[in-house]
Amino acid sequence: MSGPTLGNGKICYLKVPSDDVRVSVSFYQKVFGWTVRQRTDGSMAFDDGVGQVSGTWALGEKASPLQGILVYIMVDNAETTMFKIISHGGSIMQEVGADAPEVTAKFRDPFGNIWGLCEQPR
């Protein structure tokens, strides 16, 4: 696989608040298949499912209880992904259907970070 597409204006990096990096690693690997790697300083980093966006989990920073900027994660099947989210400690904030005809949903990860799901068009 080649490296990520680079260019002015590209969203390239995320810092995701976490109270326990091991829990976050497990959640995002099992729900979304993110690749996780340990950096030389010992911190854990991730790459999204297609290797285009990377980031890290930030200890000591708290998730916002209110929705601000909303980052959507593309998935093959929103309903299946919502089941995985619940099974691995997350919760659903908005079921599929509110943004019809787009297939979207909103969820919180185990530490309260708010994300969106966007199902790939079939």
C-alpha positions as CSV (number, residue, x, y, z in Angstrom):
1,M,0.0,0.0,0.0
2,S,1.3,3.5,-0.8
3,G,1.4,6.3,1.7
4,P,-1.4,8.8,2.3
5,T,-2.4,11.4,-0.2
6,L,-0.7,14.7,0.7
7,G,-2.0,18.1,-0.1
8,N,-2.9,21.5,1.2
9,G,-6.1,21.5,3.2
10,K,-6.1,17.7,3.8
11,I,-7.3,16.6,7.3
12,C,-4.3,14.5,8.3
13,Y,-4.2,13.9,12.1
14,L,-6.5,13.4,15.1
15,K,-6.0,13.5,18.8
16,V,-8.7,11.5,20.5
17,P,-9.2,12.0,24.3
18,S,-8.9,8.7,26.3
19,D,-8.8,7.8,29.9
20,D,-7.3,4.3,29.1
21,V,-5.4,3.9,25.8
22,R,-5.7,0.1,25.9
23,V,-9.5,0.4,26.0
24,S,-9.4,2.9,23.1
25,V,-7.0,0.7,21.0
26,S,-9.2,-2.3,21.5
27,F,-12.4,-0.4,20.6
28,Y,-11.1,1.2,17.4
29,Q,-9.3,-1.9,16.2
30,K,-12.4,-4.2,16.8
31,V,-15.0,-1.8,15.5
32,F,-13.2,-0.1,12.6
33,G,-10.1,-2.2,11.9
34,W,-7.7,0.7,12.5
35,T,-4.0,-0.2,12.5
36,V,-2.2,0.6,15.7
37,R,1.5,1.1,16.3
38,Q,3.7,2.0,19.2
39,R,5.9,5.1,18.7
40,T,9.5,5.3,19.9
41,D,8.3,7.4,22.9
42,G,5.9,4.6,24.0
43,S,2.7,6.3,23.0
44,M,0.2,4.5,20.8
45,A,-0.8,5.9,17.4
46,F,-3.3,4.8,14.8
47,D,-4.0,4.9,11.1
48,D,-7.6,4.8,9.8
49,G,-8.9,1.8,7.8
50,V,-7.4,3.1,4.5
51,G,-4.2,4.6,5.8
52,Q,-5.1,8.2,5.0
53,V,-5.5,9.7,8.4
54,S,-3.4,9.0,11.5
55,G,-3.6,10.1,15.1
56,T,-3.1,9.3,18.7
57,W,-5.0,8.9,21.9
58,A,-4.5,11.8,24.3
59,L,-4.4,11.0,28.0
60,G,-5.4,13.8,30.3
61,E,-7.7,15.4,27.8
62,K,-11.5,15.0,28.2
63,A,-14.1,14.3,25.6
64,S,-16.6,17.1,25.1
65,P,-20.0,16.3,26.4
66,L,-21.5,18.4,23.6
67,Q,-21.2,17.9,19.9
68,G,-18.9,20.4,18.1
69,I,-17.1,19.5,14.9
70,L,-18.3,16.1,13.9
71,V,-15.9,13.7,12.2
72,Y,-17.7,10.9,10.3
73,I,-16.1,7.4,9.8
74,M,-17.1,5.6,6.6
75,V,-18.3,2.1,7.1
76,D,-19.6,-0.7,4.9
77,N,-22.7,-1.2,7.0
78,A,-24.0,1.2,9.6
79,E,-26.3,-1.2,11.4
80,T,-23.6,-3.8,11.8
81,T,-21.1,-1.2,13.0
82,M,-23.6,0.2,15.5
83,F,-23.9,-3.3,17.0
84,K,-20.1,-3.5,17.2
85,I,-20.0,-0.1,18.9
86,I,-22.4,-1.2,21.6
87,S,-20.6,-4.6,22.0
88,H,-17.3,-2.9,22.6
89,G,-18.4,-0.2,25.1
90,G,-19.7,2.6,23.0
91,S,-23.2,4.0,22.8
92,I,-25.5,5.2,20.0
93,M,-26.6,8.8,20.0
94,Q,-28.6,8.9,16.8
95,E,-29.9,5.9,15.0
96,V,-29.8,5.5,11.2
97,G,-32.5,7.4,9.4
98,A,-32.3,10.9,10.8
99,D,-30.3,12.2,7.8
100,A,-32.1,10.2,5.0
101,P,-31.5,9.6,2.2
102,E,-27.9,9.5,3.5
103,V,-27.2,6.5,5.8
104,T,-25.6,8.0,8.9
105,A,-25.6,7.6,12.6
106,K,-23.9,9.2,15.6
107,F,-22.2,7.5,18.5
108,R,-20.0,7.9,21.6
109,D,-16.8,5.8,22.1
110,P,-16.2,4.3,25.6
111,F,-14.8,7.7,26.8
112,G,-17.6,9.9,25.4
113,N,-16.0,11.1,22.2
114,I,-18.7,11.9,19.7
115,W,-18.4,10.6,16.1
116,G,-20.6,10.1,13.1
117,L,-20.9,7.0,10.9
118,C,-21.5,7.3,7.2
119,E,-22.4,4.2,5.2
120,Q,-20.8,3.8,1.8
121,P,-23.3,4.2,-1.0
122,R,-24.1,0.8,-2.4
